[in-house]
Amino acid sequence: MVVGTTGLDAKEGAVIRRASRLVPIVWSPNMSLGVNVLFALVEEAAATLGLSYDVEITRLITNTKRRAQRTALRLAEKVAAARKQKLRDVAVYGRSGQTGERPTGQIAVHAIRMGDVVGDHTSALPPTAKGWN
């Protein structure tokens, strides 16, 4: 079974997980081969680089899309899993005002929605100032 539906709640996701015990399931918020390769590469990079690298994920998508950041959220989930974090504990979605210093290990996800754009993802794992010279 192939499932590309996004926006499932926890109960619906549990049904798919249970079904996967009986039948093989491919479940992804994005069926693009390139994006699925990106998922794997981001996970490997996050595991290798660890918490000393900042993660910012930006999703640019058309203004007619119902869900603003499902693919970006999957990227964040991959980073958190690779760094043995719980995404709910380290995620920040957008920023405004005076946010103070960025906490170590934080994973930021941003969604930009506008016009007739084709989906674009930018994942940055730049070195932090700590020890980088």
C-alpha positions in Angstrom: 0.0 0.0 0.0 1.2 3.5 -0.8 0.0 6.3 1.5 0.8 10.0 0.5 -2.0 11.6 2.6 -0.9 14.4 4.9 -2.6 15.9 7.9 -3.6 12.6 9.5 -4.3 12.8 13.2 -2.6 10.5 15.8 -5.5 8.0 15.7 -5.5 7.8 11.9 -1.7 7.4 11.9 -2.0 4.5 14.4 -4.4 2.7 12.1 -1.7 2.9 9.3 1.0 1.7 11.7 -1.1 -1.3 12.7 -1.9 -2.1 9.1 1.8 -2.1 8.3 2.2 -5.2 10.5 0.0 -7.1 8.0 0.9 -5.5 4.6 4.0 -3.5 3.4 3.3 0.2 3.4 5.2 3.1 1.9 4.0 6.2 3.8 5.5 9.6 3.1 4.2 13.2 3.0 6.1 13.6 -0.3 6.4 11.0 -3.0 9.2 12.8 -4.9 12.2 10.6 -5.2 14.5 13.6 -4.7 12.7 14.7 -1.5 12.9 11.1 -0.1 16.6 11.1 -0.9 16.8 14.4 0.9 15.1 12.8 4.0 17.8 10.2 4.1 20.6 12.6 3.6 19.4 15.1 6.2 19.0 12.2 8.7 22.6 11.1 8.0 24.0 14.7 8.2 22.2 15.3 11.5 23.5 12.1 13.0 27.0 12.9 12.0 27.0 16.6 12.9 25.1 16.3 16.2 23.8 19.0 18.4 26.7 21.5 17.7 25.1 22.4 14.4 22.0 24.6 14.1 19.1 23.3 12.0 16.7 25.7 10.1 14.2 24.2 7.7 12.3 26.6 5.4 9.4 25.5 3.2 8.4 27.7 0.3 5.0 26.6 -1.2 2.1 27.9 -3.2 -0.6 29.8 -1.4 -3.2 27.3 -2.5 -1.7 24.3 -0.7 -3.9 23.2 2.2 -1.0 22.2 4.5 1.9 24.6 4.9 4.7 22.4 6.2 4.2 18.7 6.1 7.4 17.9 4.1 9.4 20.4 6.2 8.0 18.7 9.3 9.2 15.3 8.1 12.6 16.8 7.6 12.5 18.1 11.2 11.4 14.6 12.4 14.3 13.0 10.6 16.8 15.5 12.3 15.3 14.9 15.7 15.4 11.2 15.4 19.0 11.2 14.2 20.0 13.4 17.1 18.0 11.2 19.6 15.7 14.2 20.4 11.9 14.4 20.8 10.8 16.9 18.2 8.0 18.3 20.5 10.7 19.3 23.0 13.1 21.1 20.6 10.9 22.4 17.7 10.1 26.1 17.1 7.8 27.1 14.3 8.7 30.5 12.9 9.9 33.3 15.2 8.8 36.8 16.0 9.8 39.5 18.5 12.8 39.2 20.7 13.5 35.5 20.9 16.8 35.7 22.8 19.7 33.4 22.2 19.0 30.3 20.1 19.0 27.2 22.4 21.4 24.4 21.6 19.7 21.6 19.8 16.7 23.6 18.7 15.1 22.6 15.3 13.4 25.5 13.6 10.7 25.0 10.9 9.4 27.9 8.8 6.7 28.0 6.1 6.4 30.7 3.4 3.3 30.6 1.3 3.0 32.8 -1.8 1.7 33.0 -5.3 2.4 30.5 -8.0 5.6 29.0 -6.6 6.6 25.4 -6.9 7.5 23.8 -3.6 11.1 24.5 -2.5 12.8 23.2 0.6 16.0 24.6 2.1 17.6 22.7 4.9 20.6 24.4 6.5 23.0 22.7 8.9 25.6 25.5 9.3 28.2 25.3 12.0 27.5 27.3 15.1 29.9 29.8 16.4 31.1 27.3 19.1 34.5 26.1 18.2 34.3 27.1 14.5 37.5 29.0 13.5 
